[in-house]
Amino acid sequence: MNSAALEQIKKPQRDWKKPVIHLLLILSVFLIGFPLYYGFVISTQSMEESIQKPQKLLPSGYLLENYKKVWNRIHMGRLLINSSIVALVVSLGKIAISILSAFAIVYFNFRGKQLAFWAIFITLMLPVPVRIISTYQVVTSLGWVDTYAGLTIPLIASATATFLFRQFYLTIPDELVDAAKIDGSGPLRFLWSILLPNSGANIAALFVVMFIYGWNQYLWPLMITNSEKMKVVVVGIASTVPAGTQLPEWNLVMAAAMMALLPPVLVIILMQRWFVHGLIESEK
């Protein structure tokens, strides 16, 4: 049987795959995008429109009024600055510590190296909510309540990032290490001149993930901050929902949520190419 006949046999099997794949992609985009669109629509409506039944699915004319009102009510500018500082410090701190710890585990021979690695890796089973009481006691004793140090330092260590950098460094050819030794490069020079330039995609991908992780923190900032000037945006949004029987102003809540979405979305858009490249490189 020649190749043309084989192509004719295979062709019907391929025809139905593309429409199904495109249909699944469209459905996925709709399921992910519709809640965002619905939140934006509510943020443009009046209080009465946001609670009416059936709900309108088209934007209304209160966008600027709602956004201005919630901006002034919860001091959104200060909240965005605090969240940006926390997200940047946490993401950059996680990356820096993870690079150094993975570098030490891969390229240095010392007694208990594997034990040290697994001790780091096992902390994945101890996230912040599990150790929050002991962490709070330590931070309180250090006088870090209502400070950026208290908000960021307990969140900086990352076993996941350490593991990913370790796996990447294991793929670096030994010839590069030998060439660096022949050239007289020390460990830090090897790290700075060879490893870091080759880790750009991984660093970018981890930066996006860790930035969103730091931006979305709620429980720890809620516990460690008392003053309004140190609160983060997620805590500020939660404060717009009344705790009693009072009906929430959902149009203002959604307006605050839409503004809180902008910085993470901007980071993802600006680093999209590096983010996808880093994920692909991590899979190899």
BATITI-649705 format. One line per 2 residues: number of its first residue (from 1); their letters; for each residue x, y, z of C-alpha. Coordinates in nm, 2 decimals. Each point is the difference from the previous one (the first is absolute). Example, Ala and Ser with C-alpha at 12.3 -4.5 7.8 and 13.67 -1.06 7.14 Angstrom:
<sites>
1) as) 1.23,-0.45,0.78 ~ 0.14,0.34,-0.07;
</sites>
This chain:
<sites>
1) mn) 0.00,0.00,0.00 ~ 0.15,0.33,-0.11;
3) sa) 0.03,0.32,0.21 ~ -0.30,0.17,-0.17;
5) al) -0.23,-0.28,0.10 ~ 0.13,0.02,0.36;
7) eq) -0.07,0.37,0.00 ~ -0.36,-0.06,-0.11;
9) ik) -0.05,-0.25,0.28 ~ 0.15,0.23,0.26;
11) kp) -0.18,0.32,-0.12 ~ -0.35,-0.08,0.14;
13) qr) 0.15,-0.07,0.34 ~ 0.16,0.35,0.01;
15) dw) -0.30,0.20,-0.13 ~ -0.21,-0.02,0.32;
17) kk) 0.29,0.08,0.24 ~ 0.05,0.36,-0.09;
19) pv) -0.36,0.11,0.05 ~ -0.02,-0.18,0.33;
21) ih) 0.33,0.15,0.12 ~ -0.12,0.35,-0.11;
23) ll) -0.33,-0.05,0.17 ~ 0.17,-0.10,0.33;
25) li) 0.23,0.30,-0.02 ~ -0.30,0.23,-0.06;
27) ls) -0.19,-0.16,0.29 ~ 0.31,0.04,0.23;
29) vf) 0.04,0.36,-0.10 ~ -0.37,0.07,0.07;
31) li) 0.01,-0.18,0.34 ~ 0.31,0.19,0.11;
33) gf) -0.09,0.34,-0.16 ~ -0.37,0.02,0.09;
35) pl) 0.05,0.06,0.38 ~ 0.24,0.28,-0.08;
37) yy) -0.24,0.16,-0.25 ~ -0.29,-0.04,0.25;
39) gf) 0.21,0.16,0.27 ~ 0.08,0.29,-0.23;
41) vi) -0.37,0.04,-0.09 ~ -0.10,0.02,0.36;
43) st) 0.27,0.26,0.07 ~ -0.16,0.23,-0.25;
45) qs) -0.35,-0.02,0.14 ~ -0.18,0.18,0.28;
47) me) -0.09,-0.17,0.33 ~ -0.36,-0.06,-0.12;
49) es) 0.12,-0.15,-0.34 ~ 0.25,-0.23,0.17;
51) iq) -0.27,-0.18,0.21 ~ -0.29,-0.01,-0.25;
53) kp) -0.13,-0.32,-0.14 ~ 0.06,-0.10,-0.28;
55) qk) 0.34,0.15,0.00 ~ 0.11,0.22,-0.29;
57) ll) 0.30,-0.13,-0.19 ~ 0.09,0.33,-0.17;
59) ps) 0.21,0.28,0.15 ~ -0.18,0.30,0.15;
61) gy) 0.10,0.36,0.04 ~ 0.13,0.01,0.36;
63) ll) 0.36,-0.11,-0.07 ~ 0.19,0.31,0.09;
65) en) -0.23,0.08,0.29 ~ 0.04,-0.35,0.16;
67) yk) 0.38,-0.01,-0.06 ~ 0.05,0.34,0.15;
69) kv) -0.22,-0.07,0.30 ~ 0.17,-0.32,0.09;
71) wn) 0.35,0.15,-0.07 ~ -0.07,0.27,0.27;
73) ri) -0.19,-0.22,0.24 ~ 0.26,-0.27,0.06;
75) hm) 0.31,0.20,-0.10 ~ 0.06,-0.23,-0.30;
77) gr) 0.32,0.18,-0.10 ~ 0.17,-0.08,0.33;
79) ll) -0.13,-0.36,-0.02 ~ 0.14,-0.05,-0.35;
81) in) 0.34,0.14,0.11 ~ 0.02,-0.23,0.30;
83) ss) -0.10,-0.31,-0.21 ~ 0.25,0.09,-0.27;
85) iv) 0.28,0.03,0.26 ~ -0.09,-0.33,0.16;
87) al) -0.04,-0.18,-0.33 ~ 0.34,0.13,-0.14;
89) vv) 0.19,-0.07,0.32 ~ -0.15,-0.35,0.04;
91) sl) 0.06,-0.10,-0.36 ~ 0.35,0.14,-0.03;
93) gk) 0.10,-0.13,0.34 ~ -0.13,-0.35,-0.08;
95) ia) 0.19,0.00,-0.32 ~ 0.33,0.12,0.15;
97) is) -0.01,-0.24,0.29 ~ -0.11,-0.29,-0.22;
99) il) 0.28,0.06,-0.25 ~ 0.27,0.01,0.28;
101) sa) -0.14,-0.31,0.18 ~ -0.03,-0.20,-0.33;
103) fa) 0.35,0.11,-0.10 ~ 0.14,-0.13,0.33;
105) iv) -0.19,-0.33,-0.02 ~ 0.11,-0.08,-0.36;
107) yf) 0.36,0.13,-0.02 ~ 0.14,-0.04,0.35;
109) nf) 0.08,-0.33,0.17 ~ -0.06,0.01,0.37;
111) rg) -0.11,-0.25,0.26 ~ -0.38,-0.02,0.03;
113) kq) -0.06,0.16,-0.34 ~ -0.29,-0.23,-0.08;
115) la) -0.14,0.04,0.35 ~ 0.01,0.38,-0.04;
117) fw) -0.19,-0.03,-0.33 ~ -0.27,-0.22,0.13;
119) ai) -0.03,0.22,0.31 ~ -0.07,0.29,-0.23;
121) fi) -0.23,-0.20,-0.22 ~ -0.21,-0.14,0.29;
123) tl) -0.10,0.36,0.10 ~ -0.25,-0.02,-0.29;
125) ml) -0.22,-0.18,0.25 ~ 0.03,0.30,0.24;
127) pv) -0.16,0.30,-0.18 ~ -0.06,0.33,0.19;
129) pv) -0.35,-0.09,0.13 ~ 0.14,-0.31,0.17;
131) ri) 0.28,0.18,0.18 ~ -0.17,0.34,0.03;
133) is) -0.02,0.01,0.38 ~ 0.37,-0.07,0.06;
135) ty) 0.10,0.23,-0.28 ~ -0.22,0.28,0.15;
137) qv) 0.17,-0.05,0.34 ~ 0.34,0.03,-0.16;
139) vt) -0.09,0.31,-0.20 ~ -0.16,0.16,0.31;
141) sl) 0.31,-0.06,0.21 ~ 0.21,0.17,-0.27;
143) gw) -0.23,0.30,0.00 ~ -0.09,-0.04,-0.37;
145) vd) -0.38,0.04,0.04 ~ -0.13,0.27,-0.24;
147) ty) 0.33,0.00,-0.20 ~ 0.10,-0.10,-0.35;
149) ag) 0.25,-0.24,0.16 ~ -0.28,-0.18,0.18;
151) lt) -0.21,-0.02,-0.31 ~ 0.27,-0.14,-0.23;
153) ip) 0.29,-0.18,0.18 ~ -0.22,-0.29,0.13;
155) li) -0.12,-0.07,-0.36 ~ 0.34,0.02,-0.17;
157) as) 0.13,-0.36,0.02 ~ -0.12,-0.23,-0.28;
159) at) 0.06,-0.37,-0.02 ~ -0.18,-0.02,-0.34;
161) at) 0.24,0.26,-0.16 ~ 0.30,-0.17,0.16;
163) fl) -0.11,-0.33,-0.15 ~ -0.05,0.15,-0.35;
165) fr) 0.33,0.17,0.00 ~ 0.17,-0.31,0.12;
167) qf) -0.15,-0.20,-0.28 ~ 0.11,0.26,-0.26;
169) yl) 0.35,0.01,0.13 ~ 0.03,-0.37,-0.02;
171) ti) -0.05,0.03,-0.38 ~ 0.30,0.24,-0.04;
173) pd) 0.28,-0.19,-0.17 ~ 0.30,-0.09,0.22;
175) el) 0.22,0.14,-0.28 ~ -0.11,0.35,0.09;
177) vd) 0.11,-0.06,0.36 ~ 0.34,-0.14,-0.11;
179) aa) 0.05,0.29,-0.24 ~ -0.08,0.25,0.28;
181) ki) 0.26,-0.16,0.23 ~ 0.26,0.00,-0.28;
183) dg) -0.06,0.37,-0.05 ~ 0.05,0.06,0.37;
185) sg) -0.36,0.10,0.08 ~ -0.11,-0.04,0.36;
187) pl) -0.34,-0.12,0.10 ~ -0.17,0.34,0.01;
189) rf) 0.15,0.09,-0.34 ~ -0.13,-0.33,-0.14;
191) lw) -0.34,0.08,0.14 ~ -0.01,0.36,-0.12;
193) si) 0.15,-0.06,-0.35 ~ -0.13,-0.34,-0.10;
195) ll) -0.30,-0.12,0.21 ~ -0.19,0.33,0.03;
197) pn) 0.00,0.09,-0.38 ~ -0.12,-0.36,-0.07;
199) sg) -0.27,0.03,0.27 ~ -0.18,0.30,-0.15;
201) an) -0.31,-0.18,-0.12 ~ -0.04,-0.19,0.33;
203) ia) 0.05,0.31,0.20 ~ -0.27,0.18,-0.20;
205) al) -0.25,-0.28,0.03 ~ 0.06,-0.03,0.37;
207) fv) -0.02,0.38,0.04 ~ -0.35,0.00,-0.15;
209) vm) -0.12,-0.29,0.22 ~ 0.15,0.14,0.32;
211) fi) -0.12,0.35,-0.07 ~ -0.36,-0.12,-0.02;
213) yg) 0.06,-0.21,0.31 ~ 0.12,0.30,0.19;
215) wn) -0.28,0.22,-0.14 ~ -0.27,-0.24,0.10;
217) qy) 0.11,-0.04,0.36 ~ -0.29,0.06,0.24;
219) lw) 0.02,-0.19,0.33 ~ 0.36,0.10,0.10;
221) pl) -0.04,0.37,-0.08 ~ -0.33,0.00,0.18;
223) mi) 0.17,-0.13,0.32 ~ 0.32,0.20,-0.01;
225) tn) -0.15,0.35,-0.08 ~ -0.21,0.21,0.23;
227) se) 0.02,0.35,-0.16 ~ -0.18,0.11,-0.32;
229) km) 0.33,0.12,-0.16 ~ 0.15,-0.35,0.00;
231) kv) -0.29,-0.20,-0.13 ~ 0.02,-0.17,-0.34;
233) vv) -0.25,0.01,-0.28 ~ -0.16,-0.34,0.06;
235) vg) -0.07,0.09,0.36 ~ -0.13,0.34,-0.11;
237) ia) -0.25,-0.17,-0.24 ~ -0.12,-0.23,0.27;
239) st) -0.07,0.31,0.22 ~ -0.25,0.13,-0.26;
241) vp) -0.23,-0.29,0.08 ~ -0.19,0.07,0.32;
243) ag) 0.00,-0.27,0.26 ~ -0.35,0.05,0.13;
245) tq) -0.34,-0.01,-0.16 ~ 0.06,0.31,-0.22;
247) lp) -0.02,-0.07,-0.37 ~ 0.34,0.02,-0.16;
249) ew) 0.06,0.26,-0.27 ~ 0.10,-0.25,-0.26;
251) nl) 0.06,0.26,-0.26 ~ 0.28,0.16,0.21;
253) vm) 0.13,-0.34,0.11 ~ 0.04,-0.10,-0.37;
255) aa) 0.15,0.34,-0.08 ~ 0.27,-0.06,0.26;
257) am) 0.06,-0.35,-0.13 ~ 0.04,0.12,-0.35;
259) ma) 0.27,0.25,0.11 ~ 0.17,-0.26,0.20;
261) ll) 0.02,-0.22,-0.31 ~ 0.19,0.25,-0.21;
263) pp) 0.36,-0.03,0.14 ~ 0.02,-0.39,-0.02;
265) vl) -0.16,0.01,-0.35 ~ 0.26,0.26,-0.10;
267) vi) 0.28,-0.21,0.13 ~ -0.13,-0.31,-0.19;
269) il) -0.04,0.20,-0.32 ~ 0.35,0.15,0.01;
271) mq) 0.17,-0.33,0.09 ~ -0.23,-0.24,-0.20;
273) rw) 0.27,-0.10,-0.25 ~ 0.26,-0.07,0.27;
275) fv) -0.26,-0.17,0.22 ~ -0.11,-0.25,-0.27;
277) hg) 0.37,-0.06,-0.10 ~ 0.09,-0.07,0.37;
279) li) -0.28,-0.25,0.04 ~ 0.11,-0.18,-0.32;
281) es) 0.36,-0.01,0.12 ~ -0.11,-0.13,0.34;
283) ek) -0.17,-0.29,-0.17 ~ 0.31,-0.11,-0.19;
</sites>
